[in-house]
Amino acid sequence: MLKGGTGSPRRKFLRITLIVFGVTVVSVAGLLGVVWAMTPIPDSTQPKATAQGSVIYYRDGRTVLARQGVNRKSVALAKVPESLKNAVIAAENRSFYEDQGVSLRGTFRAMWSTLTGNQVQGGSTITQQMVRNYYSGLSQERSIVRKLKEVMISLKVDQSKSKDWVLEQYLNTIYFGRGANGVQAAADAYFRKDVGKLTLAESAYLAAVIQQPSRFADPRGTDLDAARARWRSVIDGMVTTGAVTPEEAARVTFPTLRKPRAIFTPKGQEGYMLDQVTAELKRRGYTDEVINQGGLKIVSTFDKDLMAAAERAVTSVLPESTPKKVRTGLAAVDPATGEVLAFYGGRDYTANKFDNSFSAKVQAGSTFKAYTLAAALENGLGLDTRVDGNSPLRVASAGTDIPNSGGRSYGQINLVEATQSSVNTAFVDLGQKVGLGKVLKVAEDAGIPAEQLDPHRGAATLPLGVASVSAVQNASGFATFAAEGVHREAHVIRSVTDAGGRTTKSSTKGERAFGEQTAVDATYALTQVVEAGTGAAARLYDRPVAGKTGTTDESAAVWFAGFTPQLSVAVNMFRDDNKPVTVDGSALYGGTYPAQIWRAFMTEAMAGKPVKEFKEPSTYGYLPYGDDPGVGYPADEGDDQGVGTRSPVPGDTGTPAPDASAGPDEQTPAPDQTSAPDTGGDGGDGGDGGDGELEEQDTGAGPSRGLGDSTLLSPNG
C-alpha cells in the first residue's frame, strides 16, 4: 500500500486543515461584511474637530480686540500653499493620492501593538488620521474594535469623498502644538503669518511638527537637534515624491521660529472689555460652548482710541498721591445708539477683575437730581416753578429736618437756580411736589434698573441720590437727555456673525422715557451747572456742555455726569472700603477731580467733531438769573448765561474759567484742585484694593452708610 494514500492520516489532516481554513476565511469575510454593513460614516463630527474660536473686534470691525476659545480658523484647501500640502503628504502619507485610504501594513502593526502592549510605530494614512480626529463615535483609545471601525470608515470615506476634501479636513483638524489647531492657526503661532504666505522651509517645519507637536513646539538642546533632523527628513521626502528638486532641497535652510505666545493675554483694559462682551453674549443666549467653539465674529461697540483716551484721562488727572483704595470709573455712551464707546475698568485687570464702571455701583448723589428735575417737567411743572430752598426743611414723611450744606438758605428759588447750585432742600421739596413715584418712573425709564431703585421707594431723600448706580447706568441715563427724551439701552455688542455667515445686528431702536420738551428744558438747567454752577471745571472751550455734579455723605462717592448732543459720559470716584474719598488729606467733591477727568476725556473725544448746540428751552429769553428770583434777563444779555452761549475763556486755551458761583453748597475745592494737576506720572485710579471687597449690589455705599429712607445726602451737589 502506497504511503500517503487517500485514506492515510496525513491526507485526512490536510483535508481537515483546509476545511477549517476555508470556514475561517468565510467566517472572517462574513464578519467583515457584517462590520462593513454596520459601520456607516458617522453623521456628525467631533465638536472639537471643527470648533473655531470666536474673534472679538473693536467697533471698526477690523481691529482685533481678543480671541476666545479654540485657536482654529478653518481655511479652504485652495488657500493652502502647494509647499505645505506637499510637505504634509511627504511626511505623513506619500501614497495619499494613490491608496484607498487605508494602510493594511500599518493597521496590522497598530493592532499587534495593541495586543502585545509593545509600542510599534504605526502607519495610519492621512485618511485614517482625519477619520479618527474628525468624526464622532471614534475615541482615541487603543482597542481592536476602535481600529477596525476606523479602517471601515476610512475605506468608505475614500470611496465617497474626494482626496482634496479629505486633505482639507485633515489640515484644518490636526493639532500642531502651541495651542494651534489647523494650519492657519499654526502658521500664525510659529511664524506670525497667514498660511498662504508660508515658505518652503516653514511649510516643511509645520509638517515635521505633526509627529511630535509637544516636543517640537519650542525645541531646545537635543529636542532642537531632533526637530532639525525631522525637518530635513521632510525635505528629503519631498525630493522623493518629486515635489522639489534636489537643488531646491539643498538650498533651503532651517526656518526661524517665532517665540511662543499665549493665545490671548489681556493687557490694559482688554480683560475688562472681554468680560463685558462675554457677559452680554450670555444674556443674549449664547452658551460658553458656542462662544468658545462656534467661530463667531463679534464686533464690539468699543472705540480703541476712546478707550485709550479714557485711561489717559484718569491717569493724567489723578496725582500719584491718590490712595490705593480709591477707585475711578468712567463710561461713555452714544445717545443715538446706546453703544458704550469707552469705559475705564481699573488700573490692573490681572490684580482685580472687578471693574469700576459696569460692576461697581455706588450712590448717585446729586447726579440723581437730573431725573427728579425731568419728572417735575414731565408732569406739568416749568423751569420757573418755585421750590423751598431754605434750610432746614422738615418733611413729615421723613420725620426729620433736612438741611443744606452749611445750613445755607436760598429762599424760594426756581428750578434753574436749584439745579445750578444743587440745593438739597429744593429738590426734596420738588420730590414732594411731583410725587416720588413719578421720580422713580422717570429714572427707571431712563435706564436705572428698578431693583436698584426699589429699596428707596418712598424715601424723602430719594431725589438726593440715595440709590446706587454704575457709571455706565448713569451715562446711559444722561444720554436720554442728550437724545431729547429717548432712551436706548446701553450695550457693548454691535453685531454677531456666526460661522455660517449670518449676521445679527444690535437694535438701536429707543423707547421714549419722557417728552422732548422735558429733555430740552432739563438740559438747559443742566448747562447752567457747567456755565456758572458746581460743575464749572467740566466746561469745554468750544461747545456747550450740560451736566451735574454729585457728592454723597462724607464724600463716600463723588460724581460728574454730563453730555454734549453727541456723547454722554459719567465719571465717579469711590473707595472699596466705603471711607471718604480723599486725596492729600482733602475730601473730594463732584466738581473737583471727577469734573476734571470728564473734561480731559471729552477734550479728546470731541476733538474734530462738529459743534452742536442744544435746543432752546420753552421759556427761552426770560429765565430768572442772579440771587433775586424775581429778576429776569434776556438770554442773550447779562453774563452769557443764555442757551448756546459760553462764558469767555481766558486766553481761549481751554482752561475753565474760575468758578465764582459754586458757593458753599458745592464745597469749593482748594485752589490747586481747580484744574487738572500735571503730575507727569501714572496716578491710575489709585489701585483697586483686593478682589471681592466691593459688593456688586450697593458696594456698601448705600444704606449701610446710614443713608436710609429718611437721611439726607450732604453736602449739596
FENLIN-V953388 format. One record per run of one state. SS is the DSSP state (A for helix, B for strand, O for the rest). FROM is the first residue (numbers start at 1). LEN is the number of residues. If there is no record, write none. Layout:
# FENLIN-V953388
ss: <SS:SS>
from: <FROM:FROM>
len: <LEN:LEN>
This chain:
# FENLIN-V953388
ss: <O:A:O:B:O:A:O:B:O:B:O:B:O:A:O:A:O:A:O:A:B:O:A:O:A:O:B:O:B:O:A:O:A:O:A:O:A:O:A:O:A:O:A:B:O:B:O:A:O:B:O:B:O:B:O:A:O:B:O:B:O:B:O:A:O:B:A:O:A:O:A:O:A:O:A:O:B:O:A:O:B:O:B:O:B:O:B:O:B:O:A:O:A:O:B:O:A:O:B:O:B:O:B:O:B:O:A:O:B:O:B:O:A:O:A:O:A:O>
from: <1:9:38:45:46:47:51:52:53:54:58:64:69:77:80:82:93:104:117:126:135:136:144:161:163:174:175:176:181:182:183:192:195:198:200:213:222:242:246:252:270:284:288:294:295:297:301:304:318:326:334:339:345:362:364:365:379:386:389:393:396:400:403:405:408:412:415:421:424:435:436:446:450:457:460:465:468:470:471:483:486:488:491:492:493:498:503:506:511:513:516:533:536:539:546:552:553:556:557:564:568:576:582:584:586:588:590:606:624:625:632:633:650:653:671:674:703:706>
len: <8:29:7:1:1:4:1:1:1:4:6:5:8:3:2:11:11:13:9:9:1:8:17:2:11:1:1:5:1:1:9:3:3:2:13:9:20:4:6:18:14:4:6:1:2:4:3:14:8:8:5:6:17:2:1:14:7:3:4:3:4:3:2:3:4:3:6:3:11:1:10:4:7:3:5:3:2:1:12:3:2:3:1:1:5:5:3:5:2:3:17:3:3:7:6:1:3:1:7:4:8:6:2:2:2:2:16:18:1:7:1:17:3:18:3:29:3:12>
